[in-house]
Amino acid sequence: MSTVCGIPSSIFWIMLLGGPGAILFSLVLINSTWWKKLVNKYYTIDMKD
């Protein structure tokens, strides 16, 4: 494993991109689960009709 300032490169990149990356990832994750719930809700309503 390559190191940056004694830190493994993967951990370094996670730390470097951690702030905005985590925010973006969580937003995408929240949105995708929200969309799934919304779609499932409307699909169940359609199935009942």
N, CA, C and O of each residue as an XYZ file, in Angstrom:
196
protein
N       0.841     -1.198      0.000
C       0.000      0.000      0.000
C       0.875      1.246      0.000
O       1.821      1.346      0.781
N       0.564      2.178     -0.859
C       1.299      3.441     -0.872
C       0.811      4.321      0.275
O      -0.348      4.251      0.684
N       1.726      5.154      0.787
C       1.366      6.009      1.911
C       1.563      7.475      1.554
O       2.444      7.813      0.764
N       0.751      8.334      2.130
C       0.876      9.781      1.978
C       1.064     10.351      3.377
O       0.156     10.290      4.206
N       2.253     10.910      3.638
C       2.586     11.464      4.966
C       2.417     10.410      6.057
O       1.981     10.726      7.163
N       2.761      9.160      5.751
C       2.661      8.072      6.721
C       1.254      7.524      6.890
O       1.029      6.630      7.705
N       0.304      8.054      6.125
C      -1.084      7.592      6.177
C      -1.333      6.746      4.929
O      -0.971      7.173      3.833
N      -1.935      5.571      5.053
C      -2.284      4.787      3.861
C      -3.121      5.612      2.890
O      -4.014      6.354      3.301
N      -2.825      5.476      1.597
C      -3.430      6.344      0.577
C      -4.958      6.280      0.596
O      -5.623      7.299      0.407
N      -5.515      5.093      0.822
C      -6.974      4.963      0.834
C      -7.587      5.777      1.970
O      -8.593      6.461      1.780
N      -6.975      5.697      3.150
C      -7.450      6.461      4.308
C      -7.268      7.956      4.058
O      -8.125      8.765      4.413
N      -6.119      8.317      3.429
C      -5.849      9.720      3.100
C      -6.946     10.289      2.200
O      -7.454     11.383      2.445
N      -7.308      9.538      1.159
C      -8.347      9.995      0.226
C      -9.718     10.042      0.898
O     -10.510     10.946      0.631
N      -9.999      9.072      1.768
C     -11.267      9.075      2.514
C     -11.353     10.321      3.394
O     -12.400     10.961      3.483
N     -10.216     10.660      4.056
C     -10.158     11.851      4.899
C     -10.286     13.116      4.055
O     -10.988     14.056      4.427
N      -9.592     13.127      2.905
C      -9.574     14.304      2.032
C     -10.955     14.559      1.432
O     -11.428     15.694      1.389
N     -11.592     13.482      0.971
C     -12.904     13.585      0.327
C     -14.046     13.336      1.311
O     -15.220     13.389      0.946
N     -13.686     13.068      2.550
C     -14.669     12.661      3.558
C     -15.775     13.673      3.770
O     -16.951     13.314      3.821
N     -15.397     14.959      3.896
C     -16.380     16.007      4.163
C     -17.442     16.085      3.088
O     -18.577     15.670      3.322
N     -17.104     16.616      1.890
C     -18.100     16.740      0.831
C     -18.576     15.390      0.309
O     -19.739     15.242     -0.066
N     -17.681     14.406      0.283
C     -18.034     13.075     -0.208
C     -19.116     12.424      0.633
O     -20.073     11.855      0.108
N     -18.950     12.517      1.956
C     -19.917     11.910      2.872
C     -21.277     12.600      2.765
O     -22.324     11.955      2.817
N     -21.237     13.922      2.616
C     -22.477     14.697      2.487
C     -23.212     14.305      1.205
O     -24.416     14.049      1.219
N     -22.467     14.262      0.097
C     -23.057     13.876     -1.185
C     -23.602     12.457     -1.130
O     -24.716     12.187     -1.579
N     -22.791     11.542     -0.568
C     -23.185     10.137     -0.482
C     -24.451      9.977      0.352
O     -25.369      9.252     -0.031
N     -24.493     10.669      1.508
C     -25.659     10.566      2.381
C     -26.901     11.157      1.712
O     -28.001     10.620      1.846
N     -26.714     12.270      0.990
C     -27.837     12.880      0.272
C     -28.378     11.938     -0.789
O     -29.590     11.767     -0.919
N     -27.482     11.331     -1.542
C     -27.883     10.378     -2.587
C     -28.586      9.185     -1.961
O     -29.609      8.719     -2.464
N     -28.025      8.691     -0.849
C     -28.583      7.531     -0.160
C     -29.976      7.849      0.376
O     -30.906      7.059      0.213
N     -30.115      9.013      1.016
C     -31.407      9.441      1.561
C     -32.421      9.598      0.430
O     -33.561      9.146      0.538
N     -31.992     10.245     -0.658
C     -32.886     10.473     -1.789
C     -33.314      9.166     -2.431
O     -34.484      9.001     -2.776
N     -32.379      8.231     -2.597
C     -32.705      6.967     -3.247
C     -33.677      6.153     -2.396
O     -34.617      5.564     -2.929
N     -33.462      6.114     -1.074
C     -34.375      5.377     -0.203
C     -35.737      6.067     -0.151
O     -36.776      5.409     -0.092
N     -35.719      7.408     -0.175
C     -36.965      8.173     -0.173
C     -37.752      7.905     -1.445
O     -38.966      7.709     -1.410
N     -37.041      7.898     -2.574
C     -37.690      7.613     -3.855
C     -38.254      6.206     -3.882
O     -39.349      5.985     -4.400
N     -37.514      5.244     -3.325
C     -37.995      3.855     -3.274
C     -39.278      3.763     -2.459
O     -40.229      3.093     -2.860
N     -39.300      4.440     -1.310
C     -40.495      4.441     -0.465
C     -41.671      5.072     -1.201
O     -42.794      4.569     -1.159
N     -41.387      6.194     -1.882
C     -42.420      6.913     -2.619
C     -42.978      6.038     -3.735
O     -44.194      5.932     -3.900
N     -42.092      5.416     -4.495
C     -42.492      4.539     -5.600
C     -43.277      3.346     -5.069
O     -44.318      2.993     -5.624
N     -42.786      2.720     -3.993
C     -43.483      1.581     -3.398
C     -44.872      1.977     -2.918
O     -45.829      1.220     -3.078
N     -44.980      3.165     -2.328
C     -46.256      3.679     -1.837
C     -47.249      3.819     -2.984
O     -48.391      3.371     -2.890
N     -46.799      4.445     -4.065
C     -47.682      4.652     -5.213
C     -47.994      3.341     -5.935
O     -49.088      3.160     -6.470
N     -47.012      2.422     -5.944
C     -47.260      1.123     -6.565
C     -48.315      0.348     -5.792
O     -49.179     -0.290     -6.393
N     -48.254      0.397     -4.457
C     -49.247     -0.319     -3.649
C     -50.627      0.298     -3.824
O     -51.629     -0.417     -3.838
N     -50.689      1.627     -3.957
C     -51.965      2.312     -4.204
C     -52.535      1.875     -5.557
O     -53.728      1.598     -5.677
N     -51.662      1.816     -6.579
C     -52.092      1.392     -7.914
C     -52.578     -0.052     -7.903
O     -53.553     -0.382     -8.579
N     -51.914     -0.905     -7.150
C     -52.280     -2.316     -7.079
C     -53.667     -2.481     -6.442
O     -54.444     -3.340     -6.857
N     -53.971     -1.657     -5.437
C     -55.267     -1.729     -4.760
C     -56.398     -1.312     -5.698
O     -57.488     -1.882     -5.644
N     -56.153     -0.336     -6.542
C     -57.159      0.116     -7.506
C     -57.307     -0.914     -8.589
O     -58.106     -0.734     -9.508
